[in-house]
Amino acid sequence: MGAGTIRSLQRQDRVTLLGILRATGVFTDDEIEIALELIDSVLDRPEQSDYLIRVYEQSGRVLGYYCVGPTPATAATFDLYWIAVDPEVHGGGVGTILNKDAEDLIRGRGGSLVIAETSSQPRYEKTRGFYIRRGYEELARIRSYYRPGDDLVIYGKYLS
């Protein structure tokens, strides 16, 4: 895969990111709606600092994005709210590039702990593996959090 760039979210990215979120086949309609709310928050209120969104673009094509933000009432903890990559390029390193950039951004803003929450459902198995391969640890699990049989799995990574 050739070199790409990571840049700030732009209004024209919204439709592409919606397509990526849908194409993954992982996120529910409710989850996609929440992702769009965060995207819209960044686009409509550029002065806000709760959510930071960056996109990965290669040859003029957006291939993925992430959304992070400082965790309220903490000194140096950030939440990794979303990381999504176009399924056509899964396994090509885009997710790794986005994750590294997110960690660098968090470090640059004084963050030392990244929290990522996900589901225990089988469709999230690749997501959980993604975090583990990048040095995240399962810090907690809350049984039947989302619905019966669907646990909340909380991963964390301490940044040095």
C-alpha positions in Angstrom: 0.0 0.0 0.0 1.4 3.4 -1.0 1.9 6.4 1.3 -1.2 8.2 2.5 -1.8 11.1 4.7 -3.7 11.7 7.9 -5.7 15.0 8.0 -8.5 16.7 9.9 -12.1 15.8 9.1 -13.7 17.8 6.3 -17.4 18.2 5.5 -17.2 16.2 2.3 -15.8 13.2 4.3 -19.2 12.6 6.0 -20.8 10.6 3.2 -17.6 8.5 2.7 -17.3 7.8 6.4 -21.0 6.8 6.6 -20.3 4.4 3.7 -17.3 2.9 5.5 -19.2 2.5 8.8 -22.0 0.6 6.9 -19.6 -1.4 4.8 -17.8 -2.9 7.8 -20.8 -4.9 8.6 -19.9 -4.6 12.3 -21.8 -1.6 13.6 -25.5 -1.5 14.3 -27.7 1.2 13.0 -27.7 2.8 16.5 -23.9 2.7 16.6 -23.7 4.3 13.2 -26.1 7.0 14.3 -23.9 7.8 17.3 -20.8 7.9 15.1 -22.5 10.4 12.8 -23.5 12.5 15.8 -19.8 12.8 16.8 -18.8 13.5 13.2 -21.5 16.2 13.0 -20.4 17.7 16.3 -16.9 18.1 15.0 -18.1 19.6 11.7 -20.8 21.9 13.1 -18.8 23.1 16.2 -15.2 23.4 15.3 -14.5 25.1 18.6 -15.5 22.0 20.6 -12.7 20.0 22.1 -14.6 16.8 23.3 -14.0 14.9 20.0 -11.0 14.9 17.7 -11.4 13.2 14.3 -8.7 12.4 11.8 -9.1 10.7 8.4 -6.6 8.6 6.4 -6.5 9.5 2.7 -4.6 7.9 -0.1 -4.6 9.1 -3.7 -7.6 11.3 -2.9 -9.7 8.4 -1.4 -10.6 8.3 2.3 -9.9 4.8 3.6 -10.6 5.2 7.3 -10.9 7.4 10.3 -10.7 7.6 14.1 -12.3 9.7 16.8 -10.8 10.3 20.2 -11.4 12.6 23.0 -10.3 13.4 26.5 -12.3 11.5 29.2 -14.2 14.0 31.3 -13.0 14.4 34.9 -9.6 12.7 34.3 -6.1 14.2 34.1 -4.7 12.2 31.2 -7.1 9.6 30.0 -8.6 9.6 26.5 -11.3 7.5 24.9 -10.8 6.0 21.5 -14.5 6.2 20.4 -14.2 5.0 16.8 -11.7 3.6 14.5 -13.1 2.3 11.2 -11.4 1.3 7.9 -12.8 0.6 4.5 -13.2 -3.3 4.3 -11.6 -3.2 0.8 -8.3 -2.4 2.5 -8.6 -4.4 5.7 -5.3 -6.0 6.6 -3.3 -3.4 4.6 -2.1 -1.4 7.6 -4.6 1.5 7.6 -5.9 0.6 11.0 -2.4 0.4 12.4 -1.5 3.8 10.9 -4.7 5.4 12.3 -4.1 3.8 15.8 -0.5 5.1 15.9 -1.6 8.5 14.9 -4.3 8.5 17.5 -1.8 7.5 20.2 0.7 10.2 19.0 -2.1 12.8 19.1 -3.1 11.7 22.6 0.5 11.9 23.8 0.9 15.3 22.3 -2.1 16.5 24.3 -0.7 15.1 27.6 -2.6 11.8 27.5 -1.1 8.7 29.0 -4.0 6.2 28.9 -6.2 5.2 26.0 -9.5 3.4 26.7 -11.4 1.5 23.9 -14.8 -0.1 24.6 -16.3 -2.8 22.4 -18.7 -5.6 22.4 -18.2 -9.3 23.2 -20.3 -10.3 20.2 -18.6 -12.6 17.7 -18.8 -9.9 15.0 -16.3 -7.9 17.1 -13.7 -10.6 17.4 -11.5 -9.0 14.8 -11.8 -5.6 16.6 -10.8 -7.2 19.9 -7.8 -8.9 18.2 -6.8 -5.6 16.6 -6.6 -3.9 20.1 -4.7 -6.8 21.6 -2.1 -6.9 18.7 -1.4 -3.2 19.3 -0.7 -3.6 23.0 -4.1 -3.0 24.6 -5.1 -5.1 27.5 -8.6 -6.2 28.6 -9.1 -4.1 31.7 -12.7 -4.9 32.5 -15.7 -6.8 31.3 -19.3 -6.1 32.3 -21.6 -9.0 31.6 -24.8 -8.4 29.6 -24.1 -4.7 29.4 -25.5 -3.9 25.9 -28.2 -6.6 26.1 -28.4 -10.2 27.5 -25.3 -12.1 26.4 -23.5 -9.0 25.0 -20.8 -7.9 27.3 -19.0 -4.6 27.4 -15.2 -5.3 27.0 -13.0 -2.4 28.0 -9.4 -2.3 26.7 -6.7 0.1 27.8 -3.2 1.0 26.8 -0.8 3.1 28.8 1.3 5.3 26.6 5.0 5.9 27.4 
